[in-house]
Amino acid sequence: MKRVIAYIDGFNLYFGLREKGWKHLYWLNLYHLCERLLLQDQQIVTVKYFTARVSFPEDKRLRQNAFLEALETQKGIEIFFGKYMLHSRVCSQCGWVDKVPSEKMTDVNIAVEMVSDALQDVFDTAILISADSDLVGAIMKIRQFCPNKRVVLAFPPARVSKELQQAAHASFTLGHGVLKNSQFPNEIEKPGGFILRRPVNWQ
C-alpha cells in the first residue's frame, strides 16, 4: 500500500466553506474526509491539521475549541498551531482605526512539514488541502529532491490557485457530497464521559 500524509490548511478550508455558505459542514471529521480521498492502493499515515487559536469573540473561540477537541478524539490527527494576531486598519474614508485579525505561520508550518516528511521518506503521496500559492516553493523542492513523491491538491470549496495547480502532480476541488459524508456525529463522547456537541450555529 502506498503511504499518504494529508496536510490541511485550516483557515483556508474554513473560509472556503464560509464563502459557499456551508456552515452546516464545519463539523468535519478530517480523518474520515482524507480517507475518502484515497485511491484503492493507498493508506493514511497521518493527517496534519494547521490552524491558530482564535481568542475572540468568545462564541467563536468556544466553537473552535469544541472542534479542536473533537479532532483530538481521533487517532491519526496531529494539530499544529500558528498565531492569530491583530493588526490596525485605517478606513480611507473616515480615518477610523479598528483591529483586523490575521493568522500567521500556517504556510511556513505546512511547508516545513511537507519538505521534512518527503526527505525522511515517510509518505509516497502528499494530499494538500489548501489554495495558498505561498506553498508552491515547498512543492517544487519536493519535486526537485524527491522526484518519486507525488503532491496532490484538494482545493477547498470556492478556492483555487493556478500556481499550485502547475506545481502539483494533480488537483481537484472538494465537493459538497464528500464533505457532507465526512461529518462528526452531533454528539461525541470523550474519554471520561464528557459529551462534545456540534455548535448550534453549525446545524
N, C-alpha and C positions, 0 to 999 in steps of 0.2 A: 504493500500500500504506500502511496506517495504521501509525504507529510505536508500538512498545511498549517500555517500560522496566520491568523486574521488580525489585522491592525485597524482599529476603529477610531476615527476622529469624532469624538463625542459631540462637540458643538456643531461641527459641520453636518452631522446626521440630524441633530436636534433642529437646527434652523431650516434644513431641507423639509423635514416633516411639518414644521410650523408654517413654512411658506405655502405648503399644499393644503393647510388646514386640517391636518391629520392628527389632532391631539389624541384621538382615541387609539393611536398606535404608539404613543410614547412609552407604554408599559412593556417594553421589548425585552424578551429573553434573548440576549445577544448570542449566547452559545447556541441555542436552537436555531437562530437565524443563520449563523455561519454554517451549521451542519446542513441546512437546506441548500446552501450554495455549492456543496461539494459534488464532484463527479464520482462515479461509482468506484474508481480506483484510488480515492483519496480519503484521508482521515485527519481529524483535527488534532494538532499537538497542543495548542493553547489559543485562547482569544485574548488579545491585549487591547484594553479599552483606555483611551486617553481623554482626560477631561480636566476641569478645575472646579473647586468647590465654590458654589455661589454663597455669598454671605448676606445678601439682601435681595428683594424684600423677604420677610420671614416666611410667607406662604410658599414662595418659590424655593427657598432653602429647604423647607420641610419636605416638599415634593421630591427634590433632588436626593435628599438623604434617604427617603423611602426607596427610591430607585436604586441607589448605590447599595443599600442593604439587601435589596432583592438580588442584585448581581452577585453579592458576596455569598449567597446561599448556593451558588452554582460552582461545582468543581470545574477547573479548567479555564477560569477567567482571572486575569491579572489586571489591576487598575493602576494607572499611572496618572499622577496629578501634576498639572501645571499651576499657574497662578491666575487669579481673577482680580484685575486691577481697575481702579477708577482714573479716568483722565478728564481734564477740563475741556469743555466745548463751549465756544462763544457763538451766540446767534449773530449772524451777519446783518440782520435787520434791526435788532433792538439792543444788542450788546449783552443780553442775558447770558450768564455763565452757569452751566449745570455740569453734572458729573455723568460721564458715559462709561459703562463697564466694558472691559475688553479682556479676552483670555490670552494668556501668554504661555509660551514654551511647548504647546502641544505639537506643533510641526517639528520642532527640534527633537522632542522626545520620541516621536514616531520615527523620524529619520535615523536617529541613533540606534533604536531597537531593530529596525529593519536591516540596516547595514551590518550591525553586530551579529544578528542571528544568521544572516547569509554567510558571513565569513566563518562563523562557528559551525556551519553546515547542520543547522537544526530544522530547516524546512526545505522542501523541494519547490513549493509554490507559496507565495505570499498573496493573501487577499487583502487589499487595501480599500477600506470603506471611507472615502474622502473625495473631495474635489478641489483640494488645496494645491495649487500649482507650485507652491514652495517645496513640495515633495519630489519634484522632478529630479533634482540633483541626487537624492538618495536612490531613486530607481536607476538612474544612469550609472551610478557607482556599482550597484549590484550587477547590472548587465556587464560592466567592464571587468570586474574582478571575479564574478561568479556566473559565467555565461550559461551554466547548466540550470540556473534558478529561473523561475518564472514569477512575474508580478502581474496579478490580475486586479483590475479596478472594478469596484462595485460602487457606482456613484449613488449618493443619497438622492431621494426624490428632489426634483427642482434644482439639481446641481450637476454641472458638467465642466470639464476642463479639457480643451483640445490639446494643451501642452502635456497633460498627464496621459491622455489617450495615445499621443505619439510616442511617449516614453515607455509605456507599458506593453506587455505582450497581448493583452486582451482587455475589454471593458464591457460593462453593461450597467443598466440602471436598476436599482431596487424598486420593484413594483409593489402596488398595494396588497396583492394577494400573498406574497411571501412574508411581508411584514405583518399582515393580519394573522397569519397562521403561526407566527412566532411570538405571540404574546404570553406573558406570565398569566397564571390564573389570577382571578381578582383577589384572592387571599393566599398568602404564602406563610406557612408555619416555619419559624426559625427554630434552630436547636434551643431547647429550653421552653418552647411553647409560645413565645411571643408571635402574634399574628401581624404580618405586614399586609396592608390593604392598598389596592390601586387608588391613587388620589381621585377624589370626586371630579375634579376638573378634567381628568383624563378618561372619563367614562365614554 
